[in-house]
Amino acid sequence: MKILVPIKRVVDYNVKVRPLSDNSNVDLNNVKMSVNPFCEIAIEEAVRLKESGKATEVIAVSVGKSDSQEQLRTALALGADRAILVETDLLLEPLAIAKVLQKVIEDESPDLVILGKQAIDGDNNQTGQMLGALMDYPQATNASELVIDDSSVKVTREIDGGLQTLELTIPAIVTTDLRLNEPRYASLPNIMKAKKKELTVKSAQDIGVDISPRTELLSVELPPTREAGVIVESVDQLVDKLKNEAKVIQ
């Protein structure tokens, strides 16, 4: 079984992002960048499937600027066998990324595509679903457990009423939730080995799909500052403020 894992380069989750002075975009100058946390979970799950003998090859793929090679090398250090970068200087929207991934899947013919349910920068939660529609593959989103059979994959996902288990025929697309696993850290020997693993760079312009943006970014602004809270002395005082000041109860 061949598994394809799309990953994204994002601002590290420990960094507090700020807009540029002209509010035109996020300030990325001297900011630490990392693999999107949900993508790390997808890599970990694919590597575990390979270690258990369920998969034979794990391919990491990213769509973005040349800097994304750093995150692909991280994926290789975490256990991916090879990597593909579809290079572009444009900030692609989920639909454009899904179109590019469609072409990669057609070239690689993976049995399973595992990707993070969303990226922590855009929080769109759209790429996996759009990719499933373009490929006409069965898909399961927000996976918290994944079990591979001979010709199918069983995916458990959390829903409002409890747990839902879906059985998908292979090839299939699965997006990962936080509870699926705990990603490992890359060891120094594996980091050194990753430098020698295959990393193929392709141009997005040569893919042959329309990746032009459909939306325009107007401005990026910080949320309004919240007012300081008030410490009350008793429950009666709390109820009074909720009733007469906040007017959230009657």
C-alpha positions as CSV (number, residue, x, y, z in Angstrom):
1,M,0.0,0.0,0.0
2,K,1.3,3.5,-0.9
3,I,0.2,6.4,1.3
4,L,0.4,10.0,0.2
5,V,0.5,12.7,2.9
6,P,0.0,16.4,1.9
7,I,1.6,18.8,4.4
8,K,1.7,22.6,4.8
9,R,4.3,25.1,6.0
10,V,2.7,27.3,8.7
11,V,3.8,29.7,11.4
12,D,4.7,27.7,14.5
13,Y,1.8,27.3,16.9
14,N,3.8,28.8,19.7
15,V,4.3,32.1,17.8
16,K,1.9,35.0,18.3
17,V,1.3,36.3,14.9
18,R,1.0,40.0,14.1
19,P,-0.1,41.9,11.0
20,L,2.2,44.1,9.0
21,S,2.2,47.8,9.7
22,D,0.0,48.4,6.7
23,N,-2.3,45.5,7.6
24,S,-1.7,44.0,4.1
25,N,-0.9,40.5,5.5
26,V,0.7,38.6,8.4
27,D,4.2,39.6,9.4
28,L,6.4,36.6,8.6
29,N,9.7,38.3,9.0
30,N,12.0,36.2,11.3
31,V,9.1,34.1,12.3
32,K,9.6,30.4,13.1
33,M,7.8,28.1,10.6
34,S,6.8,24.5,11.2
35,V,4.8,21.6,9.8
36,N,1.1,22.2,10.4
37,P,0.2,20.3,13.6
38,F,-2.6,18.4,11.9
39,C,-0.3,17.4,9.1
40,E,2.2,16.0,11.7
41,I,-0.6,13.7,12.9
42,A,-1.2,12.6,9.3
43,I,2.5,11.8,8.9
44,E,2.7,9.9,12.2
45,E,-0.3,7.8,11.2
46,A,1.1,7.0,7.8
47,V,4.5,6.0,9.4
48,R,2.8,3.8,12.0
49,L,0.9,2.0,9.2
50,K,4.2,1.4,7.4
51,E,5.9,0.2,10.6
52,S,3.0,-2.3,11.2
53,G,3.4,-3.7,7.7
54,K,0.2,-2.2,6.4
55,A,1.9,0.2,4.0
56,T,5.0,-0.1,1.9
57,E,5.8,3.6,1.0
58,V,4.9,7.0,2.5
59,I,5.2,10.0,0.3
60,A,5.1,13.6,1.7
61,V,3.9,16.3,-0.7
62,S,3.7,20.1,-0.2
63,V,2.4,22.9,-2.4
64,G,4.1,26.2,-1.8
65,K,7.3,28.2,-1.9
66,S,10.8,26.8,-2.0
67,D,11.0,27.3,1.7
68,S,8.6,24.4,2.1
69,Q,11.5,22.0,1.5
70,E,12.4,22.5,5.1
71,Q,9.1,21.0,6.3
72,L,9.3,18.2,3.7
73,R,12.8,17.3,5.2
74,T,11.1,17.2,8.6
75,A,8.5,14.8,7.2
76,L,11.3,12.7,5.8
77,A,13.0,12.7,9.2
78,L,9.8,11.6,10.8
79,G,9.7,8.5,8.6
80,A,8.4,9.4,5.1
81,D,10.3,7.6,2.3
82,R,10.4,10.5,-0.2
83,A,8.9,13.9,-0.8
84,I,7.5,16.1,-3.6
85,L,7.3,19.9,-3.6
86,V,5.0,21.6,-6.1
87,E,6.6,25.0,-6.1
88,T,4.8,28.2,-6.5
89,D,5.1,31.8,-5.1
90,L,1.4,32.3,-5.0
91,L,-0.6,31.9,-1.8
92,L,-3.0,29.1,-3.0
93,E,-6.5,28.7,-1.9
94,P,-7.9,25.3,-0.8
95,L,-9.4,24.6,-4.2
96,A,-6.2,25.3,-6.1
97,I,-4.3,23.1,-3.7
98,A,-6.8,20.3,-4.2
99,K,-6.4,20.6,-7.9
100,V,-2.6,20.4,-7.7
101,L,-2.9,17.4,-5.3
102,Q,-5.3,15.7,-7.8
103,K,-2.5,15.8,-10.4
104,V,0.0,14.4,-8.0
105,I,-2.4,11.6,-7.0
106,E,-2.9,10.8,-10.7
107,D,0.8,10.5,-11.2
108,E,1.6,8.5,-8.0
109,S,-1.6,6.4,-7.7
110,P,-1.6,6.1,-3.9
111,D,-4.0,3.7,-2.2
112,L,-4.6,6.1,0.7
113,V,-4.3,9.9,1.1
114,I,-4.0,11.1,4.7
115,L,-4.0,14.8,5.4
116,G,-4.7,17.1,8.3
117,K,-8.3,18.2,8.6
118,Q,-7.2,21.9,8.5
119,A,-4.2,24.3,8.7
120,I,-3.8,26.5,11.7
121,D,-3.3,29.6,9.6
122,G,-6.4,29.6,7.4
123,D,-8.5,27.2,9.4
124,N,-10.5,26.5,6.3
125,N,-11.0,22.7,6.7
126,Q,-11.7,22.4,3.0
127,T,-8.8,20.8,1.1
128,G,-9.6,17.2,2.0
129,Q,-13.2,17.5,1.1
130,M,-12.5,19.3,-2.2
131,L,-9.9,16.7,-3.1
132,G,-12.3,13.9,-2.4
133,A,-14.9,15.5,-4.7
134,L,-12.3,16.1,-7.5
135,M,-11.0,12.5,-7.3
136,D,-14.4,11.0,-6.7
137,Y,-12.9,9.0,-3.8
138,P,-14.7,8.0,-0.6
139,Q,-13.6,10.2,2.2
140,A,-13.8,10.4,6.0
141,T,-13.0,13.6,7.9
142,N,-11.9,14.3,11.5
143,A,-10.6,10.8,12.0
144,S,-9.8,9.7,15.6
145,E,-9.1,6.1,14.8
146,L,-8.0,4.3,11.6
147,V,-7.9,0.6,10.9
148,I,-6.7,-0.9,7.6
149,D,-8.1,-4.1,6.1
150,D,-7.2,-5.8,2.9
151,S,-9.3,-3.6,0.6
152,S,-10.9,-1.1,2.9
153,V,-10.2,1.3,5.7
154,K,-12.3,1.8,8.8
155,V,-12.4,5.3,10.2
156,T,-13.9,6.3,13.6
157,R,-14.8,9.9,14.0
158,E,-16.3,11.9,16.8
159,I,-19.7,13.5,16.2
160,D,-22.1,15.4,18.5
161,G,-23.9,12.2,19.6
162,G,-20.8,10.1,20.2
163,L,-18.7,8.1,17.7
164,Q,-19.3,7.2,14.1
165,T,-17.4,4.5,12.2
166,L,-17.2,4.5,8.5
167,E,-15.8,1.8,6.1
168,L,-14.3,3.2,2.9
169,T,-13.2,1.2,-0.1
170,I,-9.6,1.9,-1.1
171,P,-8.4,4.2,-2.7
172,A,-9.7,6.7,-0.1
173,I,-9.0,10.0,1.5
174,V,-8.9,10.5,5.3
175,T,-8.4,13.8,7.2
176,T,-7.0,13.6,10.8
177,D,-8.2,15.0,14.1
178,L,-6.1,15.7,17.1
179,R,-7.1,12.5,18.9
180,L,-5.8,10.2,16.2
181,N,-2.3,9.9,17.7
182,E,0.7,11.7,19.3
183,P,3.3,12.7,16.8
184,R,6.9,11.6,17.5
185,Y,10.0,13.8,17.6
186,A,12.6,13.4,14.8
187,S,15.8,11.9,16.2
188,L,19.2,13.3,15.1
189,P,20.2,10.2,13.1
190,N,16.9,10.3,11.2
191,I,17.4,14.1,10.6
192,M,20.8,13.2,9.0
193,K,19.3,10.4,7.0
194,A,16.5,12.7,5.7
195,K,19.1,14.9,3.9
196,K,19.9,12.0,1.6
197,K,16.3,11.0,0.9
198,E,14.7,11.9,-2.5
199,L,13.0,15.3,-2.7
200,T,11.5,16.1,-6.1
201,V,10.7,19.7,-7.0
202,K,8.0,20.4,-9.7
203,S,6.7,23.8,-10.9
204,A,3.0,24.4,-10.3
205,Q,2.8,26.2,-13.6
206,D,3.8,22.9,-15.3
207,I,1.0,20.9,-13.6
208,G,-1.5,22.2,-16.1
209,V,-4.3,23.4,-13.7
210,D,-5.9,26.8,-13.0
211,I,-4.5,28.0,-9.7
212,S,-5.5,31.6,-10.0
213,P,-7.0,33.1,-6.8
214,R,-10.8,33.5,-6.5
215,T,-10.7,35.8,-3.5
216,E,-8.7,38.9,-2.5
217,L,-7.1,39.5,0.9
218,L,-8.2,43.0,1.9
219,S,-6.6,43.4,5.3
220,V,-5.3,41.6,8.4
221,E,-6.0,43.1,11.8
222,L,-5.7,42.1,15.4
223,P,-8.9,41.3,17.2
224,P,-10.2,44.1,19.6
225,T,-8.7,44.1,23.0
226,R,-11.0,42.5,25.6
227,E,-11.8,44.6,28.7
228,A,-10.5,43.4,32.0
229,G,-12.8,41.2,34.1
230,V,-14.3,42.0,37.4
231,I,-13.9,40.0,40.6
232,V,-17.2,39.7,42.5
233,E,-17.5,39.0,46.3
234,S,-20.6,36.8,46.2
235,V,-22.9,34.8,44.1
236,D,-25.7,37.4,44.6
237,Q,-23.4,40.1,43.2
238,L,-22.5,37.9,40.2
239,V,-26.2,37.3,39.5
240,D,-26.9,41.0,39.9
241,K,-24.3,41.9,37.3
242,L,-25.3,39.2,34.9
243,K,-28.9,40.4,35.1
244,N,-28.6,44.2,35.3
245,E,-25.3,44.9,33.5
246,A,-24.6,42.1,31.1
247,K,-28.3,41.4,30.7
248,V,-27.7,37.8,29.8
249,I,-30.2,36.4,32.3
250,Q,-33.7,37.6,33.4
